[in-house]
Amino acid sequence: MSGVKLVYFNGRGKAELIRLALTYVGIEFEEVYLKEKSEIEKLRSDGDLLFQQVPLLEIDGKRIVQSGAILRYLARRGGIYGNNNDESTRIDELFEGTRDFCGPLLGMIFRPEEDVLKEAKEKLLPRYLPVFNKVLEETGSGYLVGKSLTLADLGLIEPLLILVEYLGDQVLTGYPQLQSFYKNITSDEKIASFLVGPHRKPKNDQAYVDTVRRVLNW
Ligand SMILES: N[C@@H](CCC(=O)N[C@@H](CS)C(=O)NCC(=O)O)C(=O)O
């Protein structure tokens, strides 16, 4: 075992992309699932959570919090964060766009599904799908930046997976670059194995919501 440990809930939330990135860059890891309030309280009182929040990644003798910091650490370590400052900046720009795109979708089941999907159809899809489709058209490589997969592409596949899961693949109709992006990325060997493997979490369900509420005292 590599000793790498991801602490979060047994659900997607802010950890799912970290799980995907760890898998993609080839780092084996174990997961610790928070189930009780006392567990997060212990991490807090031990000083393990800088902002009192999870996810927490223990790796290379460090404890890293903040999902963006964790993902960038993994991206740099795995060589998927560009070859120079300009590329990394472009990756950041697009990656942050994927976070804005994905954010409202992560709340599925914490809010009524119909409301989230209605807002997604009215606001998120028309705002973000054309932009990402256009960027892919411009690079022509099948990736958002450069000629190989970067953190930005991992960031984009997360909301696309959620949308296709909830709305079907017709959600990408009219966006040919995104259709082939979706197909290519999900058939990448490492990503395909992640999607059917033990680190991939199922759709949020009531048990997950109850656990989060209990642990965080919501
Ligand atoms: N900006 C942080 C936000 C993390 C966050 O909101 N974590 C939630 C669980 S999803 C949490 O631990 N909340 C407890 C709290 O805020 O006290 C990140 O991206 O990691």
The ligand as a Tripos MOL2 file, in Angstrom:
@<TRIPOS>MOLECULE
LIG
   20    19     1     0     0
SMALL
NO_CHARGES

@<TRIPOS>ATOM
      1 N1        -13.0550   24.9710   -0.5550 N.3       1 LIG1
      2 C1        -13.1000   23.6720    0.0840 C.3       1 LIG1
      3 C2        -14.5100   23.3980    0.5460 C.3       1 LIG1
      4 C3        -14.6130   22.0560    1.2470 C.3       1 LIG1
      5 C4        -15.9650   21.8580    1.8810 C.2       1 LIG1
      6 O1        -16.8940   22.6770    1.7450 O.2       1 LIG1
      7 N2        -16.0830   20.7450    2.5930 N.am      1 LIG1
      8 C5        -17.2910   20.4360    3.2990 C.3       1 LIG1
      9 C6        -17.7520   19.0250    2.9670 C.3       1 LIG1
     10 S1        -18.1210   18.8830    1.2500 S.3       1 LIG1
     11 C7        -16.9690   20.4850    4.7870 C.2       1 LIG1
     12 O2        -16.0420   19.8550    5.2580 O.2       1 LIG1
     13 N3        -17.7470   21.2900    5.5260 N.am      1 LIG1
     14 C8        -17.5950   21.4340    6.9190 C.3       1 LIG1
     15 C9        -17.4830   22.8670    7.3340 C.2       1 LIG1
     16 O3        -17.4590   23.7590    6.4760 O.co2     1 LIG1
     17 O4        -17.4210   23.1070    8.5380 O.co2     1 LIG1
     18 C10       -12.6060   22.6030   -0.8870 C.2       1 LIG1
     19 O5        -12.8090   22.7730   -2.1030 O.co2     1 LIG1
     20 O6        -12.0240   21.6150   -0.4370 O.co2     1 LIG1
@<TRIPOS>BOND
     1     1     2 1
     2     2     3 1
     3     2    18 1
     4     3     4 1
     5     4     5 1
     6     5     6 2
     7     5     7 1
     8     7     8 1
     9     8     9 1
    10     8    11 1
    11     9    10 1
    12    11    12 2
    13    11    13 1
    14    13    14 1
    15    14    15 1
    16    15    16 2
    17    15    17 1
    18    18    19 2
    19    18    20 1
@<TRIPOS>SUBSTRUCTURE
     1 LIG1         1 GROUP 0 **** ****
